[in-house]
Structures are given as structure tokens and as C-alpha cells.
Amino acid sequence: MISIPRILFVFFLLAASGVPAAAESGRTPVPAPAKAAKGEQCVEPVADMRRNHMQYLEHERDETMHKGIRGRKHSLKTCVECHAVPTPAAGGAKTIEPFCGECHQYAAVSLDCFQCHTGSPGGGTAAIPAGGPKR
């Protein structure tokens, strides 16, 4: 069992040695996704979108699937129109990987929106047509 004095000793040893701590900057580092290809401002503030984008997308999905309402503020198509950028790994085709993939990889969250929403059936995230995903 590790004693509290031993933990304190190790902590002070590291602090005295000049090893930088993550808390020194006052913030936890966050990913830096690719800048949106079009548009000056997102449909919601950045901090709100980072925290709530999935709830917005799920709500939009439910509105579309159950009520037939399309083309609203938080639609997946709107996201793709601004955030899909040409990607060399996809042969220059527009993809969302540089934008969405950065944060999803950081958070260890699967990016599965494009299992269904893709330019070709079974196409995964490889290429998104310029006009957005097919529905």
C-alpha cells in the first residue's frame, strides 16, 4: 500500500524538478480541428457545439425521421456543407475527417454518422459529395 507521505514526496520531487504539469496552463489541452471550409461562424457558439452537437444531431434526426421535417439549423447536411474539406487521403474528395475526426479520436468516440450518410452505399467516411451526403 502506498502511503500519503510517499505520494507527497513524489509530488514535491516532480514539482521541484521542473517537470511541467498539465495544470500549469490552467486548462486541459483540447484538439485543434481543421477550420471550416466555408462560413464565418457556426450555427451555435463553439463551446456549445463541442459539448452538445450530438444532442442537436439526434434531435434533428428524430424530427426528420418521425415528422418529415428537413433542412433545419442543426442538420447533418449543414455541418457537411461548412466542415467538409478536400482531403489528400481521399484523393482530394471532400471529407469530414479532418474536422470531426480530430475531436472524436481525442475523445475515443466512434464517428459513425457516415455509415449511412455517404455518397455511395457502404462507402463509410471516404467521400462526401460537394452538395452534402445523400439521404
ZADO-1210 file (C-alpha; in nm, 4 decimals, padded with zeros to 6 digits):
<atoms>
<atom x="00.0000" y="00.0000" z="00.0000" code="MET" pos="1"/>
<atom x="00.1309" y="00.3460" z="-00.0886" code="ILE" pos="2"/>
<atom x="00.1374" y="00.5884" z="00.1986" code="SER" pos="3"/>
<atom x="00.0308" y="00.9522" z="00.1773" code="ILE" pos="4"/>
<atom x="00.3754" y="01.0808" z="00.2810" code="PRO" pos="5"/>
<atom x="00.5292" y="00.8821" z="-00.0062" code="ARG" pos="6"/>
<atom x="00.2795" y="01.0302" z="-00.2553" code="ILE" pos="7"/>
<atom x="00.3527" y="01.3802" z="-00.1254" code="LEU" pos="8"/>
<atom x="00.7271" y="01.3162" z="-00.1510" code="PHE" pos="9"/>
<atom x="00.6949" y="01.2091" z="-00.5175" code="VAL" pos="10"/>
<atom x="00.4722" y="01.5078" z="-00.5935" code="PHE" pos="11"/>
<atom x="00.7195" y="01.7566" z="-00.4411" code="PHE" pos="12"/>
<atom x="01.0115" y="01.5839" z="-00.6110" code="LEU" pos="13"/>
<atom x="00.8444" y="01.6232" z="-00.9506" code="LEU" pos="14"/>
<atom x="00.7436" y="01.9818" z="-00.8767" code="ALA" pos="15"/>
<atom x="01.0983" y="02.0707" z="-00.7722" code="ALA" pos="16"/>
<atom x="01.2487" y="01.9052" z="-01.0788" code="SER" pos="17"/>
<atom x="01.0674" y="02.1409" z="-01.3138" code="GLY" pos="18"/>
<atom x="00.8592" y="01.8723" z="-01.4850" code="VAL" pos="19"/>
<atom x="00.5746" y="02.0656" z="-01.6440" code="PRO" pos="20"/>
<atom x="00.2316" y="01.9732" z="-01.5193" code="ALA" pos="21"/>
<atom x="-00.0786" y="01.9812" z="-01.7374" code="ALA" pos="22"/>
<atom x="-00.2458" y="02.2127" z="-01.4877" code="ALA" pos="23"/>
<atom x="00.0247" y="02.4813" z="-01.5238" code="GLU" pos="24"/>
<atom x="-00.1520" y="02.6305" z="-01.8211" code="SER" pos="25"/>
<atom x="-00.4790" y="02.6259" z="-01.6293" code="GLY" pos="26"/>
<atom x="-00.6508" y="02.4213" z="-01.8996" code="ARG" pos="27"/>
<atom x="-00.6597" y="02.0729" z="-02.0319" code="THR" pos="28"/>
<atom x="-00.5321" y="02.0698" z="-02.3898" code="PRO" pos="29"/>
<atom x="-00.8053" y="02.0323" z="-02.6488" code="VAL" pos="30"/>
<atom x="-00.7773" y="01.9174" z="-03.0094" code="PRO" pos="31"/>
<atom x="-00.7484" y="02.1726" z="-03.2893" code="ALA" pos="32"/>
<atom x="-00.9799" y="02.0548" z="-03.5691" code="PRO" pos="33"/>
<atom x="-00.9482" y="02.1870" z="-03.9229" code="ALA" pos="34"/>
<atom x="-01.1090" y="02.5261" z="-03.9828" code="LYS" pos="35"/>
<atom x="-01.4474" y="02.5238" z="-04.1515" code="ALA" pos="36"/>
<atom x="-01.4143" y="02.5494" z="-04.5282" code="ALA" pos="37"/>
<atom x="-01.6984" y="02.7995" z="-04.5534" code="LYS" pos="38"/>
<atom x="-01.8842" y="03.0312" z="-04.3250" code="GLY" pos="39"/>
<atom x="-01.7559" y="03.2728" z="-04.0654" code="GLU" pos="40"/>
<atom x="-01.9490" y="03.1469" z="-03.7640" code="GLN" pos="41"/>
<atom x="-02.1049" y="02.8184" z="-03.6611" code="CYS" pos="42"/>
<atom x="-02.4798" y="02.7884" z="-03.6007" code="VAL" pos="43"/>
<atom x="-02.4053" y="02.7823" z="-03.2255" code="GLU" pos="44"/>
<atom x="-02.1110" y="02.9072" z="-03.0154" code="PRO" pos="45"/>
<atom x="-01.8057" y="02.6797" z="-03.0367" code="VAL" pos="46"/>
<atom x="-01.8153" y="02.5730" z="-02.6701" code="ALA" pos="47"/>
<atom x="-02.1836" y="02.4814" z="-02.7038" code="ASP" pos="48"/>
<atom x="-02.1222" y="02.2790" z="-03.0201" code="MET" pos="49"/>
<atom x="-01.8299" y="02.0924" z="-02.8625" code="ARG" pos="50"/>
<atom x="-02.0490" y="01.9828" z="-02.5753" code="ARG" pos="51"/>
<atom x="-02.3927" y="01.9440" z="-02.7385" code="ASN" pos="52"/>
<atom x="-02.3539" y="01.8719" z="-03.1118" code="HIS" pos="53"/>
<atom x="-02.4633" y="01.5107" z="-03.0747" code="MET" pos="54"/>
<atom x="-02.7850" y="01.6112" z="-02.8972" code="GLN" pos="55"/>
<atom x="-02.8568" y="01.8614" z="-03.1760" code="TYR" pos="56"/>
<atom x="-02.7939" y="01.5990" z="-03.4437" code="LEU" pos="57"/>
<atom x="-03.0047" y="01.3371" z="-03.2687" code="GLU" pos="58"/>
<atom x="-03.2918" y="01.5835" z="-03.2236" code="HIS" pos="59"/>
<atom x="-03.2667" y="01.6811" z="-03.5906" code="GLU" pos="60"/>
<atom x="-03.2618" y="01.3131" z="-03.6888" code="ARG" pos="61"/>
<atom x="-03.5765" y="01.2480" z="-03.4872" code="ASP" pos="62"/>
<atom x="-03.7523" y="01.5498" z="-03.6387" code="GLU" pos="63"/>
<atom x="-03.6622" y="01.4281" z="-03.9882" code="THR" pos="64"/>
<atom x="-03.7357" y="01.0595" z="-03.9408" code="MET" pos="65"/>
<atom x="-04.0547" y="01.0873" z="-03.7362" code="HIS" pos="66"/>
<atom x="-04.2051" y="01.4151" z="-03.8539" code="LYS" pos="67"/>
<atom x="-04.0567" y="01.4606" z="-04.2024" code="GLY" pos="68"/>
<atom x="-03.9039" y="01.7992" z="-04.1123" code="ILE" pos="69"/>
<atom x="-03.5822" y="01.8640" z="-04.3088" code="ARG" pos="70"/>
<atom x="-03.3269" y="02.1362" z="-04.3656" code="GLY" pos="71"/>
<atom x="-03.3185" y="02.2943" z="-04.0243" code="ARG" pos="72"/>
<atom x="-03.0403" y="02.4742" z="-03.8403" code="LYS" pos="73"/>
<atom x="-02.8717" y="02.1639" z="-03.6935" code="HIS" pos="74"/>
<atom x="-02.8970" y="01.9264" z="-03.9888" code="SER" pos="75"/>
<atom x="-02.6095" y="01.6959" z="-04.0780" code="LEU" pos="76"/>
<atom x="-02.6168" y="01.8435" z="-04.4273" code="LYS" pos="77"/>
<atom x="-02.5499" y="02.1900" z="-04.2828" code="THR" pos="78"/>
<atom x="-02.2497" y="02.0538" z="-04.0908" code="CYS" pos="79"/>
<atom x="-02.1073" y="01.8880" z="-04.4015" code="VAL" pos="80"/>
<atom x="-02.1576" y="02.1990" z="-04.6169" code="GLU" pos="81"/>
<atom x="-01.9259" y="02.4011" z="-04.3913" code="CYS" pos="82"/>
<atom x="-01.6892" y="02.1446" z="-04.2430" code="HIS" pos="83"/>
<atom x="-01.6116" y="01.9011" z="-04.5282" code="ALA" pos="84"/>
<atom x="-01.2739" y="01.9865" z="-04.6785" code="VAL" pos="85"/>
<atom x="-01.0693" y="01.8324" z="-04.9616" code="PRO" pos="86"/>
<atom x="-00.8575" y="01.5552" z="-04.8118" code="THR" pos="87"/>
<atom x="-00.5459" y="01.4163" z="-04.9846" code="PRO" pos="88"/>
<atom x="-00.6004" y="01.0711" z="-04.8276" code="ALA" pos="89"/>
<atom x="-00.9404" y="01.0567" z="-05.0033" code="ALA" pos="90"/>
<atom x="-00.7935" y="01.1558" z="-05.3394" code="GLY" pos="91"/>
<atom x="-00.8920" y="01.5202" z="-05.2917" code="GLY" pos="92"/>
<atom x="-01.2584" y="01.4397" z="-05.2232" code="ALA" pos="93"/>
<atom x="-01.4304" y="01.6429" z="-04.9540" code="LYS" pos="94"/>
<atom x="-01.4489" y="01.4614" z="-04.6209" code="THR" pos="95"/>
<atom x="-01.5374" y="01.5493" z="-04.2642" code="ILE" pos="96"/>
<atom x="-01.2466" y="01.3507" z="-04.1232" code="GLU" pos="97"/>
<atom x="-01.0089" y="01.6476" z="-04.0660" code="PRO" pos="98"/>
<atom x="-01.2791" y="01.8301" z="-03.8708" code="PHE" pos="99"/>
<atom x="-01.4844" y="01.5662" z="-03.6889" code="CYS" pos="100"/>
<atom x="-01.2125" y="01.3031" z="-03.6682" code="GLY" pos="101"/>
<atom x="-00.9749" y="01.5218" z="-03.4686" code="GLU" pos="102"/>
<atom x="-01.2053" y="01.5545" z="-03.1665" code="CYS" pos="103"/>
<atom x="-01.3633" y="01.2106" z="-03.1978" code="HIS" pos="104"/>
<atom x="-01.0204" y="01.0473" z="-03.1912" code="GLN" pos="105"/>
<atom x="-00.9148" y="01.2625" z="-02.8940" code="TYR" pos="106"/>
<atom x="-01.2290" y="01.1632" z="-02.7017" code="ALA" pos="107"/>
<atom x="-01.2117" y="00.7984" z="-02.8165" code="ALA" pos="108"/>
<atom x="-01.5630" y="00.8230" z="-02.9599" code="VAL" pos="109"/>
<atom x="-01.6625" y="00.6452" z="-03.2796" code="SER" pos="110"/>
<atom x="-01.7607" y="00.8597" z="-03.5730" code="LEU" pos="111"/>
<atom x="-02.0413" y="00.6568" z="-03.7262" code="ASP" pos="112"/>
<atom x="-02.2684" y="00.9205" z="-03.8827" code="CYS" pos="113"/>
<atom x="-02.1429" y="00.8307" z="-04.2265" code="PHE" pos="114"/>
<atom x="-02.2063" y="00.4603" z="-04.2042" code="GLN" pos="115"/>
<atom x="-02.5437" y="00.5535" z="-04.3546" code="CYS" pos="116"/>
<atom x="-02.4958" y="00.9110" z="-04.4742" code="HIS" pos="117"/>
<atom x="-02.2469" y="00.8694" z="-04.7573" code="THR" pos="118"/>
<atom x="-02.2126" y="00.9330" z="-05.1266" code="GLY" pos="119"/>
<atom x="-02.2212" y="00.5599" z="-05.2010" code="SER" pos="120"/>
<atom x="-02.3751" y="00.2694" z="-05.0094" code="PRO" pos="121"/>
<atom x="-02.1229" y="00.1156" z="-04.7735" code="GLY" pos="122"/>
<atom x="-01.8806" y="00.3958" z="-04.8549" code="GLY" pos="123"/>
<atom x="-01.8131" y="00.4898" z="-04.4919" code="GLY" pos="124"/>
<atom x="-01.6403" y="00.8240" z="-04.4392" code="THR" pos="125"/>
<atom x="-01.4318" y="00.8157" z="-04.7574" code="ALA" pos="126"/>
<atom x="-01.6030" y="01.0809" z="-04.9654" code="ALA" pos="127"/>
<atom x="-01.8845" y="01.3273" z="-04.9171" code="ILE" pos="128"/>
<atom x="-02.0226" y="01.4844" z="-05.2358" code="PRO" pos="129"/>
<atom x="-01.9921" y="01.8626" z="-05.2635" code="ALA" pos="130"/>
<atom x="-02.3681" y="01.9030" z="-05.2154" code="GLY" pos="131"/>
<atom x="-02.3607" y="01.7040" z="-04.8905" code="GLY" pos="132"/>
<atom x="-02.4483" y="01.3452" z="-04.8098" code="PRO" pos="133"/>
<atom x="-02.7200" y="01.1618" z="-04.9958" code="LYS" pos="134"/>
<atom x="-03.0313" y="01.0896" z="-04.7975" code="ARG" pos="135"/>
</atoms>
